[in-house]
Amino acid sequence: MRRCRAFLDERIVSGGEHWTHVLVVAHGAAVRGFFSAMFGAESGRIYGSRVQKNCAVNVIDCTGGLFLAERVAKEFCEDV
């Protein structure tokens, strides 16, 4: 989670004036890390799930250093 938080702070939050859209492609462990870093989600749980299946698309807004989940692919969540 620390690496995800560092990425968000260094590349997303501090560089916000240079871009309008960012695409981050990551595997499940990184997705859980990002959710934990952005929202404090316990162990990266997303809608009670530990995993999002492949091809899930989540839309997150970052304005002023605050993250807002505009769309989370709930239909791609499953427990393992």
N, CA and C atoms as an extended XYZ file, in Angstrom:
240
Properties=species:S:1:pos:R:3:atomname:S:1:resname:S:1:resid:I:1 pbc="F F F"
N         0.827       -1.186        0.000 N   MET     1
C         0.000        0.000        0.000 CA  MET     1
C         0.876        1.256        0.000 C   MET     1
N         2.030        1.200        0.661 N   ARG     2
C         2.893        2.384        0.696 CA  ARG     2
C         3.350        2.792       -0.698 C   ARG     2
N         3.662        1.800       -1.540 N   ARG     3
C         4.089        2.110       -2.906 CA  ARG     3
C         2.945        2.721       -3.697 C   ARG     3
N         1.727        2.228       -3.490 N   CYS     4
C         0.563        2.797       -4.172 CA  CYS     4
C         0.325        4.233       -3.712 C   CYS     4
N         0.422        4.477       -2.413 N   ARG     5
C         0.222        5.829       -1.889 CA  ARG     5
C         1.290        6.775       -2.432 C   ARG     5
N         2.544        6.299       -2.489 N   ALA     6
C         3.630        7.129       -3.019 CA  ALA     6
C         3.375        7.469       -4.483 C   ALA     6
N         2.933        6.487       -5.274 N   PHE     7
C         2.614        6.737       -6.684 CA  PHE     7
C         1.512        7.786       -6.802 C   PHE     7
N         0.449        7.619       -6.022 N   LEU     8
C        -0.664        8.568       -6.076 CA  LEU     8
C        -0.198        9.975       -5.724 C   LEU     8
N         0.575       10.102       -4.655 N   ASP     9
C         1.038       11.423       -4.225 CA  ASP     9
C         2.003       12.053       -5.221 C   ASP     9
N         2.958       11.253       -5.730 N   GLU    10
C         4.006       11.785       -6.602 CA  GLU    10
C         3.540       12.013       -8.036 C   GLU    10
N         2.701       11.140       -8.551 N   ARG    11
C         2.335       11.200       -9.962 CA  ARG    11
C         0.938       11.731      -10.235 C   ARG    11
N         0.007       11.444       -9.370 N   ILE    12
C        -1.384       11.815       -9.637 CA  ILE    12
C        -1.727       13.142       -8.963 C   ILE    12
N        -1.599       13.197       -7.642 N   VAL    13
C        -1.995       14.400       -6.906 CA  VAL    13
C        -1.122       15.590       -7.285 C   VAL    13
N         0.204       15.420       -7.265 N   SER    14
C         1.085       16.562       -7.516 CA  SER    14
C         1.163       16.944       -8.987 C   SER    14
N         0.780       16.050       -9.896 N   GLY    15
C         0.850       16.364      -11.320 CA  GLY    15
C        -0.472       16.729      -11.944 C   GLY    15
N        -1.479       16.927      -11.132 N   GLY    16
C        -2.833       17.150      -11.620 CA  GLY    16
C        -3.018       18.317      -12.566 C   GLY    16
N        -2.163       19.313      -12.476 N   GLU    17
C        -2.321       20.465      -13.366 CA  GLU    17
C        -1.825       20.172      -14.775 C   GLU    17
N        -1.175       19.035      -14.984 N   HIS    18
C        -0.588       18.706      -16.283 CA  HIS    18
C        -1.438       17.749      -17.125 C   HIS    18
N        -2.503       17.222      -16.578 N   TRP    19
C        -3.311       16.241      -17.298 CA  TRP    19
C        -4.780       16.362      -16.893 C   TRP    19
N        -5.640       15.781      -17.710 N   THR    20
C        -7.056       15.733      -17.359 CA  THR    20
C        -7.538       14.304      -17.141 C   THR    20
N        -6.865       13.322      -17.768 N   HIS    21
C        -7.235       11.918      -17.617 CA  HIS    21
C        -5.968       11.073      -17.474 C   HIS    21
N        -6.036       10.052      -16.630 N   VAL    22
C        -4.922        9.128      -16.445 CA  VAL    22
C        -5.490        7.720      -16.479 C   VAL    22
N        -4.822        6.829      -17.186 N   LEU    23
C        -5.208        5.422      -17.211 CA  LEU    23
C        -4.164        4.642      -16.440 C   LEU    23
N        -4.600        3.906      -15.435 N   VAL    24
C        -3.712        3.034      -14.681 CA  VAL    24
C        -4.189        1.610      -14.908 C   VAL    24
N        -3.325        0.782      -15.442 N   VAL    25
C        -3.632       -0.625      -15.671 CA  VAL    25
C        -2.825       -1.425      -14.647 C   VAL    25
N        -3.515       -2.233      -13.855 N   ALA    26
C        -2.833       -2.924      -12.770 CA  ALA    26
C        -3.490       -4.273      -12.488 C   ALA    26
N        -2.735       -5.141      -11.846 N   HIS    27
C        -3.290       -6.432      -11.432 CA  HIS    27
C        -4.016       -6.269      -10.098 C   HIS    27
N        -4.678       -7.317       -9.657 N   GLY    28
C        -5.554       -7.252       -8.494 CA  GLY    28
C        -4.907       -6.757       -7.214 C   GLY    28
N        -3.669       -7.188       -6.945 N   ALA    29
C        -3.003       -6.751       -5.718 CA  ALA    29
C        -2.794       -5.239       -5.730 C   ALA    29
N        -2.410       -4.706       -6.868 N   ALA    30
C        -2.213       -3.254       -6.974 CA  ALA    30
C        -3.542       -2.516       -6.866 C   ALA    30
N        -4.597       -3.061       -7.453 N   VAL    31
C        -5.917       -2.430       -7.354 CA  VAL    31
C        -6.335       -2.344       -5.887 C   VAL    31
N        -6.150       -3.445       -5.136 N   ARG    32
C        -6.476       -3.419       -3.702 CA  ARG    32
C        -5.610       -2.391       -2.977 C   ARG    32
N        -4.337       -2.310       -3.339 N   GLY    33
C        -3.450       -1.322       -2.727 CA  GLY    33
C        -3.893        0.095       -3.002 C   GLY    33
N        -4.301        0.355       -4.254 N   PHE    34
C        -4.781        1.693       -4.606 CA  PHE    34
C        -6.051        2.037       -3.833 C   PHE    34
N        -6.996        1.105       -3.757 N   PHE    35
C        -8.228        1.372       -3.019 CA  PHE    35
C        -7.926        1.631       -1.548 C   PHE    35
N        -7.019        0.863       -0.972 N   SER    36
C        -6.640        1.086        0.427 CA  SER    36
C        -6.011        2.460        0.597 C   SER    36
N        -5.114        2.829       -0.317 N   ALA    37
C        -4.425        4.120       -0.226 CA  ALA    37
C        -5.389        5.292       -0.434 C   ALA    37
N        -6.338        5.140       -1.336 N   MET    38
C        -7.253        6.243       -1.646 CA  MET    38
C        -8.390        6.374       -0.643 C   MET    38
N        -8.919        5.242       -0.187 N   PHE    39
C       -10.151        5.267        0.596 CA  PHE    39
C       -10.036        4.629        1.971 C   PHE    39
N        -8.843        4.120        2.315 N   GLY    40
C        -8.674        3.478        3.607 CA  GLY    40
C        -9.446        2.176        3.721 C   GLY    40
N        -9.776        1.591        2.588 N   ALA    41
C       -10.550        0.355        2.589 CA  ALA    41
C        -9.767       -0.744        3.305 C   ALA    41
N       -10.413       -1.409        4.237 N   GLU    42
C        -9.765       -2.461        5.012 CA  GLU    42
C        -9.223       -3.543        4.091 C   GLU    42
N        -7.933       -3.713        4.101 N   SER    43
C        -7.253       -4.732        3.292 CA  SER    43
C        -7.607       -4.621        1.813 C   SER    43
N        -7.977       -3.442        1.368 N   GLY    44
C        -8.313       -3.262       -0.034 CA  GLY    44
C        -9.635       -3.877       -0.427 C   GLY    44
N       -10.499       -4.124        0.541 N   ARG    45
C       -11.791       -4.727        0.198 CA  ARG    45
C       -12.610       -3.759       -0.646 C   ARG    45
N       -13.154       -4.285       -1.725 N   ILE    46
C       -13.978       -3.505       -2.628 CA  ILE    46
C       -15.354       -4.164       -2.636 C   ILE    46
N       -16.324       -3.479       -2.088 N   TYR    47
C       -17.683       -4.037       -1.973 CA  TYR    47
C       -17.672       -5.407       -1.315 C   TYR    47
N       -16.917       -5.541       -0.223 N   GLY    48
C       -16.894       -6.786        0.542 CA  GLY    48
C       -16.095       -7.886       -0.111 C   GLY    48
N       -15.479       -7.592       -1.228 N   SER    49
C       -14.741       -8.594       -1.985 CA  SER    49
C       -13.249       -8.378       -1.830 C   SER    49
N       -12.474       -9.423       -1.967 N   ARG    50
C       -11.018       -9.309       -1.937 CA  ARG    50
C       -10.437       -9.196       -3.339 C   ARG    50
N       -11.228       -9.471       -4.373 N   VAL    51
C       -10.692       -9.536       -5.732 CA  VAL    51
C       -11.675       -8.928       -6.727 C   VAL    51
N       -11.141       -8.225       -7.698 N   GLN    52
C       -11.936       -7.861       -8.865 CA  GLN    52
C       -11.447       -8.746      -10.010 C   GLN    52
N       -12.387       -9.349      -10.713 N   LYS    53
C       -12.019      -10.191      -11.847 CA  LYS    53
C       -11.366       -9.349      -12.934 C   LYS    53
N       -10.722      -10.036      -13.872 N   ASN    54
C       -10.056       -9.352      -14.980 CA  ASN    54
C       -11.010       -8.453      -15.746 C   ASN    54
N       -10.474       -7.391      -16.281 N   CYS    55
C       -11.179       -6.434      -17.141 CA  CYS    55
C       -12.111       -5.500      -16.381 C   CYS    55
N       -12.001       -5.421      -15.074 N   ALA    56
C       -12.810       -4.476      -14.316 CA  ALA    56
C       -12.317       -3.062      -14.595 C   ALA    56
N       -13.245       -2.150      -14.725 N   VAL    57
C       -12.908       -0.742      -14.958 CA  VAL    57
C       -13.518        0.082      -13.826 C   VAL    57
N       -12.651        0.793      -13.102 N   ASN    58
C       -13.077        1.678      -12.029 CA  ASN    58
C       -12.740        3.100      -12.448 C   ASN    58
N       -13.647        4.030      -12.197 N   VAL    59
C       -13.415        5.437      -12.549 CA  VAL    59
C       -13.309        6.218      -11.241 C   VAL    59
N       -12.144        6.818      -11.041 N   ILE    60
C       -11.860        7.562       -9.823 CA  ILE    60
C       -11.539        9.000      -10.193 C   ILE    60
N       -12.157        9.945       -9.523 N   ASP    61
C       -11.858       11.360       -9.723 CA  ASP    61
C       -10.904       11.809       -8.628 C   ASP    61
N        -9.917       12.608       -9.001 N   CYS    62
C        -9.005       13.205       -8.025 CA  CYS    62
C        -9.020       14.713       -8.238 C   CYS    62
N        -9.615       15.419       -7.309 N   THR    63
C        -9.677       16.869       -7.370 CA  THR    63
C        -9.166       17.417       -6.045 C   THR    63
N        -8.143       18.249       -6.121 N   GLY    64
C        -7.590       18.839       -4.915 CA  GLY    64
C        -7.009       17.826       -3.951 C   GLY    64
N        -6.527       16.704       -4.484 N   GLY    65
C        -5.931       15.681       -3.634 CA  GLY    65
C        -6.928       14.753       -2.973 C   GLY    65
N        -8.228       14.948       -3.244 N   LEU    66
C        -9.266       14.075       -2.698 CA  LEU    66
C        -9.755       13.129       -3.776 C   LEU    66
N        -9.922       11.875       -3.417 N   PHE    67
C       -10.354       10.859       -4.364 CA  PHE    67
C       -11.832       10.556       -4.178 C   PHE    67
N       -12.532       10.410       -5.288 N   LEU    68
C       -13.950       10.084       -5.283 CA  LEU    68
C       -14.179        8.953       -6.282 C   LEU    68
N       -14.762        7.860       -5.820 N   ALA    69
C       -15.067        6.735       -6.701 CA  ALA    69
C       -16.342        7.064       -7.470 C   ALA    69
N       -16.190        7.417       -8.738 N   GLU    70
C       -17.351        7.728       -9.574 CA  GLU    70
C       -18.034        6.462      -10.057 C   GLU    70
N       -17.239        5.431      -10.353 N   ARG    71
C       -17.802        4.141      -10.758 CA  ARG    71
C       -16.854        3.036      -10.337 C   ARG    71
N       -17.380        2.087       -9.567 N   VAL    72
C       -16.627        0.908       -9.180 CA  VAL    72
C       -17.338       -0.294       -9.778 C   VAL    72
N       -16.593       -1.135      -10.452 N   ALA    73
C       -17.164       -2.289      -11.158 CA  ALA    73
C       -17.568       -3.369      -10.169 C   ALA    73
N       -18.708       -3.144       -9.494 N   LYS    74
C       -19.198       -4.102       -8.487 CA  LYS    74
C       -19.467       -5.467       -9.098 C   LYS    74
N       -19.903       -5.477      -10.349 N   GLU    75
C       -20.245       -6.743      -10.988 CA  GLU    75
C       -19.006       -7.609      -11.230 C   GLU    75
N       -17.804       -7.048      -11.068 N   PHE    76
C       -16.574       -7.799      -11.248 CA  PHE    76
C       -15.944       -8.218       -9.923 C   PHE    76
N       -16.632       -7.993       -8.804 N   CYS    77
C       -16.095       -8.342       -7.498 CA  CYS    77
C       -16.481       -9.764       -7.113 C   CYS    77
N       -15.540      -10.459       -6.520 N   GLU    78
C       -15.828      -11.818       -6.040 CA  GLU    78
C       -14.892      -12.135       -4.878 C   GLU    78
N       -15.343      -12.990       -3.968 N   ASP    79
C       -14.492      -13.461       -2.891 CA  ASP    79
C       -13.727      -14.685       -3.366 C   ASP    79
N       -12.543      -14.850       -2.798 N   VAL    80
C       -11.741      -16.044       -3.129 CA  VAL    80
C       -11.463      -16.828       -1.895 C   VAL    80
